[in-house]
Amino acid sequence: MANKRKRPAAMREEERQAQRAAARAERRTRRAAEQAAQNVPQKTEAPKAPRKAGVTHKKKKINKFRVAVVCTAAVLVALVALGVASAAGVRTPISSIAADGEPEFFSTVKPQASAAPAENTASAAPTPSSAFDGALFIGDSMTTCLKNYVTDGAGSTTALSDAEFVTRSDYSWGEAQNELNGGEGGLWLDDDTALTVTEAIDRFSATKLYIQLGKEDLTYNDVSDVTSTAQAVISALQTKYPNLEITVQAVTPMLEWIDYQGLSSGTIAQYNEAMQTYCAGKKNLKFLNIAAFCTEGYLPAEYCADPEGLCIHLNDEGCAIWADYLLGNKTPEPSPTPTPTPDPNGDSTDNTDNTDTTNIAGDTYTDDSGDYTDNTGDYTDDTGDYTDDTGDYTEE
């Protein structure tokens, strides 16, 4: 008898794998049937007859079509089982499937990402910007007092330290208007660089402008002229910088009834009132009444930095109140307009009225009753006549 041709090893291995797959499929089918039966007695297979000794058994030919059908059924059963488990929120561990010698089928359902451990992002989080990032303060010597308080005083620990300050002691609305008309810069940086108001805004890319001017303008000009100039400057800045937030700050009054060439607590109050009315209701324009703490209409002596000078600048205690208004720690109320204190003789004690300590024709006099006493020693007149104290003449 001729020897049969041997099958290739690869084919034999495929047949063995197909057999094993078929066996596994049968086992799964049997297990599924057992679960479905639920306590139904399992049919006992009849014992197989023992092989007869010496009898050669032929190898059963494998039906490839049947193997393919069984494998396909096995795959479908496995996929259905995995799908049911996924729908129930339970995933069968791959390791348990592999332990049974079954193929490792991976679910096509994307697993939910497990919660990652919380990271400490405190140091990585950006520091929130303060209300004064991008803020620019422009003003005269009064704003310079605030600048010094923020730079060297207690204000350095507040959000105001994020702001920029560009000032000059005698800067005015009139000079700002001249700059907008093409004039040279009158503001100074610490390095002595001269800037116009618009150059300062551009240099620091300011988004907020706090401006306090008027002290210099009111010294030699009427209130109506000063407010007109101020409003023209503000209008021009709003046109050039439509998104710039502008806050006009009030001018604080002076010590009681000081008058310097027209600059007084009375004229300051009129100016502040006019500017507050102008700013009301306008887009990106506000008025901050930092003079509100002067409840009597004049600067209390305990907040005055120059009682021997102009009597208008704030010391550190006064600047601390100013900073509180800016930081929102205080809400300013309308400050009163000062009125002259009545004089017992029917006159006023206002320095601009009948009691005058300025020079008149080179002499200094005090007038309380319609007459006057000349303090130079020339004469005294109380009755309409006079007595000359030099001994030259006496008339009664």
Backbone hydrogen bonds, N-H to C=O, Kabsch-Sander energy under -0.5 kcal/mol:
donor,donor_aa,acceptor,acceptor_aa,energy
12,R,8,P,-2.1
13,E,9,A,-2.4
14,E,10,A,-2.0
15,E,11,M,-2.4
16,R,12,R,-2.4
17,Q,13,E,-2.4
18,A,14,E,-2.5
19,Q,15,E,-2.5
20,R,16,R,-2.7
21,A,17,Q,-2.7
22,A,18,A,-2.5
23,A,19,Q,-2.6
24,R,20,R,-2.6
25,A,21,A,-2.6
26,E,22,A,-2.4
27,R,23,A,-2.5
28,R,24,R,-2.6
29,T,25,A,-2.7
30,R,26,E,-2.7
31,R,27,R,-2.7
32,A,28,R,-2.7
33,A,29,T,-2.3
34,E,30,R,-2.5
35,Q,31,R,-2.3
36,A,32,A,-2.1
37,A,33,A,-2.3
38,Q,34,E,-1.4
55,V,52,K,-1.6
56,T,54,G,-0.5
64,K,62,I,-1.0
67,V,63,N,-2.1
68,A,64,K,-2.4
69,V,65,F,-2.3
70,V,66,R,-2.7
71,C,67,V,-2.7
72,T,68,A,-2.4
73,A,69,V,-2.5
74,A,70,V,-2.4
75,V,71,C,-2.5
76,L,72,T,-2.4
77,V,73,A,-2.5
78,A,74,A,-2.5
79,L,75,V,-2.5
80,V,76,L,-2.5
81,A,77,V,-2.4
82,L,78,A,-2.4
83,G,79,L,-2.5
84,V,80,V,-2.4
85,A,81,A,-2.2
86,S,82,L,-2.5
87,A,83,G,-2.3
88,A,84,V,-1.7
89,G,86,S,-1.4
90,V,85,A,-3.0
96,S,93,P,-0.5
97,I,93,P,-1.3
98,A,94,I,-2.4
99,A,95,S,-1.5
100,D,96,S,-0.8
100,D,97,I,-0.8
101,G,98,A,-1.4
102,E,97,I,-1.6
105,F,103,P,-1.1
106,F,104,E,-0.5
110,K,108,T,-0.5
121,T,119,E,-1.3
125,A,121,T,-2.0
133,D,130,S,-1.4
135,A,132,F,-1.6
136,L,208,K,-2.3
137,F,164,E,-3.1
138,I,136,L,-0.5
138,I,210,Y,-2.8
139,G,166,V,-0.9
140,D,212,Q,-0.9
141,S,169,S,-1.8
144,T,140,D,-1.6
145,C,141,S,-1.3
146,L,142,M,-1.1
147,K,143,T,-2.5
148,N,144,T,-2.4
149,Y,145,C,-1.8
150,V,146,L,-2.3
151,T,147,K,-2.7
152,D,148,N,-2.8
153,G,148,N,-0.7
153,G,149,Y,-0.9
155,G,149,Y,-1.2
156,S,149,Y,-0.5
156,S,153,G,-1.7
157,T,154,A,-1.5
158,T,155,G,-1.5
161,S,158,T,-1.7
162,D,159,A,-2.0
163,A,160,L,-1.8
164,E,135,A,-2.3
166,V,137,F,-2.7
167,T,188,W,-0.8
168,R,139,G,-1.5
171,Y,168,R,-1.9
176,A,172,S,-1.9
177,Q,173,W,-2.4
178,N,174,G,-1.8
179,E,175,E,-2.1
180,L,176,A,-2.0
181,N,177,Q,-1.1
182,G,179,E,-2.0
183,G,178,N,-2.5
186,G,195,L,-0.6
187,L,195,L,-2.5
188,W,167,T,-1.4
189,L,193,T,-1.9
192,D,189,L,-1.9
194,A,192,D,-0.5
195,L,187,L,-2.4
200,A,196,T,-2.2
201,I,197,V,-1.8
202,D,198,T,-2.4
203,R,199,E,-2.6
204,F,200,A,-1.7
205,S,202,D,-0.8
206,A,201,I,-2.1
207,T,134,G,-2.5
208,K,134,G,-1.8
209,L,245,E,-3.4
210,Y,136,L,-3.0
211,I,209,L,-0.6
211,I,247,T,-2.4
212,Q,138,I,-2.0
218,L,214,G,-2.7
219,T,215,K,-0.6
219,T,216,E,-0.6
220,Y,216,E,-0.6
220,Y,217,D,-0.9
221,N,217,D,-1.0
226,V,222,D,-2.1
227,T,223,V,-2.6
228,S,224,S,-1.8
229,T,225,D,-2.1
230,A,226,V,-2.6
231,Q,227,T,-2.4
232,A,228,S,-1.7
233,V,229,T,-2.0
234,I,230,A,-2.4
235,S,231,Q,-2.4
236,A,232,A,-1.9
237,L,233,V,-2.3
238,Q,234,I,-2.5
239,T,235,S,-1.7
240,K,236,A,-2.1
241,Y,237,L,-2.9
244,L,241,Y,-1.5
245,E,207,T,-2.2
246,I,244,L,-0.7
246,I,284,N,-2.7
247,T,209,L,-3.3
248,V,246,I,-0.5
248,V,286,K,-2.9
249,Q,211,I,-2.5
249,Q,247,T,-0.5
250,A,288,L,-2.5
252,T,250,A,-0.5
255,L,311,C,-1.6
258,I,255,L,-1.9
260,Y,263,L,-2.6
263,L,260,Y,-2.3
264,S,262,G,-0.7
265,S,258,I,-0.6
268,I,264,S,-2.2
269,A,265,S,-2.0
270,Q,266,G,-1.7
271,Y,267,T,-2.2
272,N,268,I,-2.8
273,E,269,A,-2.1
274,A,270,Q,-2.1
275,M,271,Y,-2.4
276,Q,272,N,-2.3
277,T,273,E,-2.0
278,Y,274,A,-1.9
279,C,275,M,-2.1
280,A,276,Q,-1.2
282,K,279,C,-1.7
285,L,282,K,-1.4
286,K,246,I,-2.3
288,L,248,V,-2.7
289,N,287,F,-0.6
290,I,288,L,-1.8
292,A,289,N,-1.5
293,F,290,I,-0.6
294,C,291,A,-1.7
295,T,293,F,-1.8
297,G,294,C,-2.0
299,L,254,M,-3.3
303,Y,300,P,-1.9
304,C,301,A,-1.4
305,A,313,H,-3.1
306,D,313,H,-0.6
309,G,306,D,-1.8
311,C,306,D,-1.6
315,N,303,Y,-1.7
319,C,315,N,-2.7
320,A,316,D,-2.0
321,I,317,E,-1.3
322,W,318,G,-2.0
323,A,319,C,-2.8
324,D,320,A,-1.8
325,Y,321,I,-1.8
326,L,322,W,-1.9
327,L,323,A,-2.7
328,G,324,D,-0.6
328,G,325,Y,-0.6
329,N,324,D,-2.0
330,K,324,D,-1.4
343,D,347,D,-1.6
346,G,343,D,-2.6
349,T,341,T,-1.2
353,D,350,D,-2.2
355,T,348,S,-0.5
355,T,350,D,-0.6
356,D,354,N,-0.9
360,I,363,D,-2.8
361,A,359,N,-0.5
363,D,360,I,-2.1
365,Y,358,T,-0.6
366,T,373,T,-1.2
368,D,366,T,-0.5
370,G,371,D,-0.5
372,Y,381,D,-0.9
373,T,366,T,-1.5
374,D,379,Y,-1.1
375,N,364,T,-1.8
375,N,373,T,-0.6
377,G,374,D,-1.1
380,T,387,T,-2.2
381,D,372,Y,-1.0
384,G,385,D,-0.6
386,Y,395,E,-0.6
387,T,380,T,-2.7
388,D,393,Y,-1.6
389,D,378,D,-0.8
389,D,387,T,-0.6
390,T,378,D,-0.6
391,G,388,D,-1.4
395,E,386,Y,-1.6
